[in-house]
Amino acid sequence: LLYKISSLNSSVPLCMQLPSVLPKALGLRRDTEGSPGAWRLSRAAAGREPLELVTVWMQGTVVAADGGEARLRDPSGAFSVCGLERVPRGRPCLVPGKYVMVMGVVQACSPEPCLQAVKMTDLSDNPIHESMWELEVEDLHRNIP
């Protein structure tokens, strides 16, 4: 899974903080410790301090959807999203095969990532979103202190 991470900035209200980092989701599953509201992503392999995970931005293909929950997949694995009945989605996008972005709060990292959704958007109309996502993740990781 590929995702962006928002680090906590105490001078900005939590509801207004935007995602700012893009690691791969396999790292979310393997390199994260903590609990809801206090997740930290290890970057020891890169010789950097851990990142505090507040809000994440993940992109993937809808595999299944039922009620307010969905299961998505990207090239590195699967993740779940809950609370979708309460978030803005624009045009309908909870259809298997649609490529979407989800912003949310990390609820669990193991056995697979699970997000409490804040927003969901259909990105299927432009295939560049999917093909560029991994490159965006890699580029941002190289540039985050």
Sequence and secondary structure as in RCSB ss.txt:
>XXXX:A:sequence
LLYKISSLNSSVPLCMQLPSVLPKALGLRRDTEGSPGAWRLSRAAAGREPLELVTVWMQGTVVAADGGEARLRDP
SGAFSVCGLERVPRGRPCLVPGKYVMVMGVVQACSPEPCLQAVKMTDLSDNPIHESMWELEVEDLHRNIP
>XXXX:A:secstr
 EEEE    TTS GGG    B  BHHHHHHSEES TT EEEEEGGGTEEEEEESEEEEEEEEEEEETTEEEEEET
TEEEEEE GGGS  SS   STT EEEEEEEEEE SSS EEEEEEEEE TT THHHHHHHHHHHHHHHH  
